Amino acid sequence: MLPRLLSLLLLLLVSAFAAQAQDMLTKQSGEEIAVKVLEISPTGVTYRRTDNPDGPLITVRKTDVFMIRYANGTKEVFGTPGGARQLPAAPPYTGSAVPGDELLIDPTVNLSGPRIGFTVLTGGAADKAREDFRLNPFLTQFGWQFEKRIFRLSSGLSGLVELVPLIGGLEQGKFIPSLNALVGIRGPKGFEFGLGPNVTPAGANIALAVGTSFKVEDVNFPVNLAVVPGNGGVRFSLLLGFNYRRR
């Protein structure tokens, strides 16, 4: 039953990632919009929003557009009202900064928000939970994810630092705290993965997390699957939440 559940969860994550093939329009203000670009004229860009594919056609002035990243991975950067230009070549690395720093765009963004989900314990981890804490191997999780985007390249690749405190077992009348500290990478279409320590009353282990995010206007809806091996078994956690883009 558990392998079938995990296979279904992974399939949902892969399907969600594949479904996010879309164009991404970035305005000069830094605002990002998931769109389907229909026409680029000498003075404007016409598109439909992917969250409202049957909605009206929207046209913005080309001078208000910084960049369009297309679903196939190519991009155009608009520097003047007359048309697009390619990204300038990066200057030679001199050792004064990390290579790629010259491509940073809108580097720091806070994307913190609430998290809710569940954890499934297997093998020795389930036995230890029953014996030491009188816990069933299925328990709910409530918490908050503190997230900081520390860089973002013009390709859309972002570096993240995340801190996720959780409280589990409330449905069983228990208070089981846990703390996860992750360093991760997020791709231009929302797919992400991270790695870092996981600390609970049962001990400390390494957590590996993968997930994706769905964006509706300025609100992100992340879905994450975390795997924590240790104590003779494996813990699987599925967490859902939301956050609001703010600087």
Secondary structure as the mmCIF struct_conf table of DSSP 4:
data_model
#
loop_
_struct_conf.conf_type_id
_struct_conf.id
_struct_conf.beg_label_comp_id
_struct_conf.beg_label_asym_id
_struct_conf.beg_label_seq_id
_struct_conf.end_label_comp_id
_struct_conf.end_label_asym_id
_struct_conf.end_label_seq_id
HELX_RH_AL_P HELX_RH_AL_P1 LEU A 2 ALA A 19
TURN_TY1_P TURN_TY1_P1 GLN A 20 GLN A 20
STRN STRN1 ASP A 23 LYS A 27
TURN_TY1_P TURN_TY1_P2 GLN A 28 SER A 29
BEND BEND1 GLY A 30 GLY A 30
STRN STRN2 GLU A 32 ILE A 40
BEND BEND2 PRO A 42 THR A 43
STRN STRN3 GLY A 44 ARG A 49
TURN_TY1_P TURN_TY1_P3 THR A 50 ASP A 51
BEND BEND3 ASN A 52 ASN A 52
TURN_TY1_P TURN_TY1_P4 PRO A 53 ASP A 54
BEND BEND4 GLY A 55 GLY A 55
STRN STRN4 ILE A 58 ARG A 61
HELX_RH_3T_P HELX_RH_3T_P1 LYS A 62 ASP A 64
STRN STRN5 VAL A 65 ARG A 69
TURN_TY1_P TURN_TY1_P5 ALA A 71 ASN A 72
BEND BEND5 GLY A 73 GLY A 73
STRN STRN6 LYS A 75 THR A 80
TURN_TY1_P TURN_TY1_P6 PRO A 81 GLY A 82
STRN STRN7 GLY A 83 ARG A 85
HELX_LH_PP_P HELX_LH_PP_P1 GLN A 86 TYR A 93
BEND BEND6 GLY A 95 ALA A 97
TURN_TY1_P TURN_TY1_P7 PRO A 99 GLY A 100
HELX_RH_3T_P HELX_RH_3T_P2 ASP A 101 LEU A 103
BEND BEND7 ASP A 106 ASP A 106
STRN STRN8 VAL A 109 ASN A 110
STRN STRN9 GLY A 113 LEU A 121
HELX_RH_AL_P HELX_RH_AL_P2 GLY A 123 PHE A 133
BEND BEND8 PRO A 137 PRO A 137
STRN STRN10 PHE A 138 ARG A 152
TURN_TY1_P TURN_TY1_P8 SER A 154 SER A 155
BEND BEND9 GLY A 156 GLY A 156
STRN STRN11 SER A 158 GLY A 168
HELX_RH_3T_P HELX_RH_3T_P3 LEU A 170 GLN A 172
TURN_TY1_P TURN_TY1_P9 GLY A 173 GLY A 173
STRN STRN12 ILE A 176 ARG A 186
TURN_TY1_P TURN_TY1_P10 PRO A 188 LYS A 189
BEND BEND10 GLY A 190 GLY A 190
STRN STRN13 GLU A 192 THR A 200
TURN_TY1_P TURN_TY1_P11 PRO A 201 ALA A 202
STRN STRN14 GLY A 203 VAL A 216
TURN_TY1_P TURN_TY1_P12 GLU A 217 ASP A 218
STRN STRN15 VAL A 219 GLY A 230
TURN_TY1_P TURN_TY1_P13 ASN A 231 GLY A 232
STRN STRN16 GLY A 233 GLY A 241
STRN STRN17 ASN A 243 TYR A 244
STRN STRN18 ARG A 246 ARG A 246
#
